[in-house]
Amino acid sequence: MAYFRNNTVNLLNLHYGIHSLALSGGGAFFAVFLLKSGVPAPAVLASLAAILLGRFAIRPSVLVLARRFGLRPLVIAGTLVGGVQYPLLAQVDGVGPALFALCAVSSVGDTFYWTTYHAYFAALGDAEHRGHQIGAREAIAAIVGIIGPLAAGWALTTLGPRAAFDATAVVLVLAALPIMWTPNVKVAWTAPGALKASIPGVLMFAADGWCAAPYYFLWQIALFVSLGESFSAFAGAMAFAAGVGALSGMALGRLIDLGHGTRAAWIALAALAATIALRAASYGNAPLAVAANACGALVACLYSPALGTAMYNQAKRSPCPLRFHIAAEGGWDLGGGASALVAAGLLTWGLPLGAGILLSLLSVPALLVLLRRYYGASDTPGEPVLTSELAGR
């Protein structure tokens, strides 16, 4: 089966599943715990923007270390440093030194992890089976996403934040173990043409980042408030959504690998736009908010293979996958940081949370244009060819 044929990708997906257990557990409560700890909603968004802009500032340092040590040690280090942020999260009590320390550590851990993980997955995955492999990865993440929020919600309400977030840190340590059995990927000291090759990825990730800040972070705050600021109710809503995602399957990744990437992009982005509108309209209505959250899990199973296939395959055939992702992730940071700050401004001016969520809609046309340009006017099975390349032949 194309889903499981590459043993290295299987280990990477195992790692991602354990990592997702932490993100769907303590990680899912990141923004709402800050809110519950006395950080106002606009300040929560500003803190997230600070993390993203901090990532943008320190991201070039990843290349310096990767050229010396390769990608695998940095994926492991990023996983471990990312775990340190959760014990710090438990110490936050309003806007103050603990929040500032949390932002700094989160910037470092996220920068080293996501930049090197994406480049690593791009380099070791198979272009012709990319949709399958991403679909399998997202299905694993959806399954563990049922357990993570329920466990974290129970721990927060019965054991307290210190125990809950310390457990999240331990899970992230365990997530590093499968990487011990994967090969290292060396990074060339020079890669002529890498910057030019990364431009499509920068644009895609900038649009994706703009969408993500209101769609994920602000939405989590809106859902939490709609559910009466109850950790247990929030955990139940997140677990229910993960169950919907797990049942939705891996069909779209197969559709992409069969040469129907443009159709897959249309389906994914139509579902994304509808879910954004539903989330904005559901604020304050608990049953509707739970349904809107569940729709988000279905969108993830549709959207991640469509965007991920385009990003990873472009990175793999670029002169350097790491340099590609350093630039692309920089675009994500700028897009996400900008929309988080705009959303924070809207809330400060008194607009409802739903208005901020609608900011995500602005990215949908850009994503559609960029994905259609990648997949081309006539898809063929396997790795798609850029429209610009077709025109040049």
C-alpha positions, 0 to 999 in steps of 0.5 A, a space after each residue: 500500500 502506498 500509505 505504508 510502503 516507505 518505512 522511513 515515512 512510517 517512522 516520521 508519521 509515528 513521530 507525528 502521531 505522538 507529537 499530535 497527541 501533545 498538540 491536541 492535548 496540552 497544545 489545544 489549550 494553549 490560547 484558552 489557558 492564557 485567556 483563563 489565566 487573566 490574559 485578555 483576548 487581544 493580548 492572547 492574539 498579540 502574544 501569538 503574533 509575538 511568537 510568530 514574529 520571533 520565529 521569523 527573526 531567528 529562523 535563519 539560524 536554523 540553516 547555520 546549524 543544519 549545514 553542520 549537523 544535518 536535519 535529524 538532530 535539529 528535528 529532535 532538538 526542536 521537539 524537545 525544546 518545544 516541550 519546555 514551553 508547556 511547564 512555562 505555560 502553567 506558570 502564566 498568570 496574566 500579562 507579565 514575565 512568565 508570559 514573556 518567557 513563554 513567548 521566547 521559548 515557544 519561538 525557539 522551539 517552534 522555529 527549529 521543529 517546524 522548519 526542519 520537520 517540513 524539510 525532513 518530510 519533504 526530502 524523505 517522502 515520495 513525490 508520487 505517493 505524497 498525497 497518500 502519505 500526508 493523508 495517512 499522517 493526518 488520519 493518525 493525527 485525527 485518531 490521537 486527537 480524540 484522546 489528547 483533549 479528553 486527557 488534557 481536559 481531565 488533567 486540567 480540571 482534576 490535577 491542575 495546570 502543572 500536572 497537565 502541561 508537564 504531561 504534555 512535555 513528557 509526550 513530546 520527549 517520547 515523540 523524539 524517539 522514532 526519529 532516532 531510527 530515521 536517516 540523517 539528511 545533510 544540507 549543502 553549504 551552498 544551493 544556487 537558485 534556492 531563493 527563487 525556487 522558494 517563492 511559490 512556497 512563500 506565497 502559499 504559506 503566507 496565505 495559509 498563515 493569514 488564514 490560520 491565526 483567526 481560523 485556529 487561534 481566535 476560533 479556539 477562544 471563541 469556542 471556549 467562550 461559547 462553551 462557558 469557558 469550561 475546560 471539560 466542555 472544550 475538551 469534549 468538543 475537540 475530541 468530537 471534532 477529531 472523531 469526525 476527522 478520523 472517520 472522514 478518511 484519506 480519500 483526497 490524498 489518493 485523488 491528488 496522487 491519481 492526478 486530480 489535484 486541481 479538483 482536490 484544491 477546489 473541494 478543500 477550499 470550498 469546505 474551508 470557506 464554508 467552515 470559516 463562515 459557519 464558525 463566525 456565525 456560531 459564536 455564542 451558540 454552543 451547539 452550533 459552535 460544536 458543529 462548526 468545530 467538527 467541520 474544521 476536522 473534516 476540512 483538515 483532512 481535505 485541505 492538508 493533502 492539497 496544500 501539503 502535496 504542493 509544498 512538499 513536492 516543490 521543496 523536494 525538487 528545489 535546490 535545497 528543501 531546508 532553504 525552501 522551508 526556511 523561506 516558506 515558513 518565514 512567509 507563514 510567520 509573517 502572514 499569521 503574525 499580521 492577521 493575529 495583530 489585525 484580529 487583536 486590533 478588531 477586538 480592541 476596537 470592540 468588534 465581536 470575535 466572529 468578525 475577526 474569524 472572517 479575516 480568514 476568508 481573505 486568504 481563500 482566493 489567494 490559496 485557490 490561485 496558487 494551488 491551481 497554478 501548482 497543479 496545472 490546467 491538466 493534472 497527471 498522476 504522480 508529482 504535478 508540474 508547475 504551469 510555468 514549467 509547462 509553458 516553458 517546454 
